[in-house]
Amino acid sequence: MKEKISILVTGGAGFLGSIMVPALLEKGYRVTVLDNFMFKQNSLATSCADPSFCVVKGDARDESVLKKLKKKLKKL
Ligand SMILES: NC(=O)c1ccc[n+]([C@@H]2O[C@H](COP(=O)([O-])OP(=O)(O)OC[C@H]3O[C@@H](n4cnc5c(N)ncnc54)[C@H](O)[C@@H]3O)[C@@H](O)[C@H]2O)c1
């Protein structure tokens, strides 16, 4: 079976991410969103049921968060 390519989208719950993330999932990518949800938005609600989708609440400027995500994505 062909392995899925993983994509990290920072700020993915925003305007651009809410369009791009469902499109990437539709194309067969595995998508992880890192967002701090500063607007308390639920723009990715429809993507949550997709097993190839993962969301992490955190600050994209936080190096430790990015390091953890990098490790996790390498394992996928
Ligand atoms: N209805 C519309 O037409 C509309 C609405 C919004 C934006 N826009 C346009 O879209 C473009 C911007 O879209 P966008 O998606 O880049 O911006 P956005 O503001 O819509 O989204 C930014 C996302 O990044 C997140 N974020 C911010 N700081 C963060 C941090 N430090 N760590 C993690 N997450 C963080 C926010 O929570 C948000 O989800 C602009 O051109 C704007 O004019 C259009």
The ligand as an SDF file (V2000), in Angstrom:
LIG
                    3D

 44 48  0  0  0  0  0  0  0  0999 V2000
  -13.7320   36.1180    4.4830 N   0  0  0  0  0  0  0  0  0  0  0  0
  -12.6030   36.4540    3.8540 C   0  0  0  0  0  0  0  0  0  0  0  0
  -12.5820   36.7390    2.6770 O   0  0  0  0  0  0  0  0  0  0  0  0
  -11.3380   36.4480    4.6240 C   0  0  0  0  0  0  0  0  0  0  0  0
  -11.3530   36.1900    5.9990 C   0  0  0  0  0  0  0  0  0  0  0  0
  -10.1280   36.1270    6.6660 C   0  0  0  0  0  0  0  0  0  0  0  0
   -8.9410   36.3510    5.9840 C   0  0  0  0  0  0  0  0  0  0  0  0
   -8.9720   36.6340    4.6680 N   0  0  0  0  0  0  0  0  0  0  0  0
   -7.7230   36.8110    3.9140 C   0  0  0  0  0  0  0  0  0  0  0  0
   -6.9620   35.6230    4.0480 O   0  0  0  0  0  0  0  0  0  0  0  0
   -5.6000   35.9590    4.2320 C   0  0  0  0  0  0  0  0  0  0  0  0
   -5.1010   35.4800    5.5840 C   0  0  0  0  0  0  0  0  0  0  0  0
   -5.5120   34.1630    5.8230 O   0  0  0  0  0  0  0  0  0  0  0  0
   -4.7190   33.2950    6.8570 P   0  0  0  0  0  0  0  0  0  0  0  0
   -5.3750   31.9530    6.8440 O   0  0  0  0  0  0  0  0  0  0  0  0
   -3.2520   33.4030    6.5820 O   0  0  0  0  0  0  0  0  0  0  0  0
   -4.9490   34.1000    8.2110 O   0  0  0  0  0  0  0  0  0  0  0  0
   -6.0540   33.8950    9.3390 P   0  0  0  0  0  0  0  0  0  0  0  0
   -5.9170   35.0810   10.2600 O   0  0  0  0  0  0  0  0  0  0  0  0
   -7.3770   33.5840    8.7950 O   0  0  0  0  0  0  0  0  0  0  0  0
   -5.5400   32.5980   10.0930 O   0  0  0  0  0  0  0  0  0  0  0  0
   -4.3780   32.5840   10.8560 C   0  0  0  0  0  0  0  0  0  0  0  0
   -4.4350   31.3370   11.7290 C   0  0  0  0  0  0  0  0  0  0  0  0
   -3.2100   31.2600   12.4120 O   0  0  0  0  0  0  0  0  0  0  0  0
   -3.4590   31.0300   13.7720 C   0  0  0  0  0  0  0  0  0  0  0  0
   -2.3220   31.5880   14.4830 N   0  0  0  0  0  0  0  0  0  0  0  0
   -1.9680   32.8810   14.6210 C   0  0  0  0  0  0  0  0  0  0  0  0
   -0.8260   32.9920   15.3200 N   0  0  0  0  0  0  0  0  0  0  0  0
   -0.4500   31.7300   15.6160 C   0  0  0  0  0  0  0  0  0  0  0  0
    0.6540   31.1780   16.3210 C   0  0  0  0  0  0  0  0  0  0  0  0
    1.6140   31.9540   16.8550 N   0  0  0  0  0  0  0  0  0  0  0  0
    0.7530   29.8320   16.4510 N   0  0  0  0  0  0  0  0  0  0  0  0
   -0.2110   29.0260   15.9140 C   0  0  0  0  0  0  0  0  0  0  0  0
   -1.2780   29.4940   15.2380 N   0  0  0  0  0  0  0  0  0  0  0  0
   -1.3920   30.8360   15.0850 C   0  0  0  0  0  0  0  0  0  0  0  0
   -4.8010   31.6650   14.0750 C   0  0  0  0  0  0  0  0  0  0  0  0
   -5.4390   31.0610   15.1800 O   0  0  0  0  0  0  0  0  0  0  0  0
   -5.5350   31.4000   12.7650 C   0  0  0  0  0  0  0  0  0  0  0  0
   -6.2080   30.1620   12.8030 O   0  0  0  0  0  0  0  0  0  0  0  0
   -5.4990   37.4750    4.0910 C   0  0  0  0  0  0  0  0  0  0  0  0
   -5.1940   37.7450    2.7420 O   0  0  0  0  0  0  0  0  0  0  0  0
   -6.8830   37.9400    4.4680 C   0  0  0  0  0  0  0  0  0  0  0  0
   -7.1950   39.1840    3.8950 O   0  0  0  0  0  0  0  0  0  0  0  0
  -10.1400   36.6660    3.9740 C   0  0  0  0  0  0  0  0  0  0  0  0
  1  2  1  0
  2  3  2  0
  2  4  1  0
  4  5  1  0
  4 44  2  0
  5  6  2  0
  6  7  1  0
  7  8  2  0
  8  9  1  0
  8 44  1  0
  9 10  1  0
  9 42  1  0
 10 11  1  0
 11 12  1  0
 11 40  1  0
 12 13  1  0
 13 14  1  0
 14 15  2  0
 14 16  1  0
 14 17  1  0
 17 18  1  0
 18 19  2  0
 18 20  1  0
 18 21  1  0
 21 22  1  0
 22 23  1  0
 23 24  1  0
 23 38  1  0
 24 25  1  0
 25 26  1  0
 25 36  1  0
 26 27  1  0
 26 35  1  0
 27 28  2  0
 28 29  1  0
 29 30  1  0
 29 35  2  0
 30 31  1  0
 30 32  2  0
 32 33  1  0
 33 34  2  0
 34 35  1  0
 36 37  1  0
 36 38  1  0
 38 39  1  0
 40 41  1  0
 40 42  1  0
 42 43  1  0
M  CHG  2   8   1  16  -1
M  END
$$$$
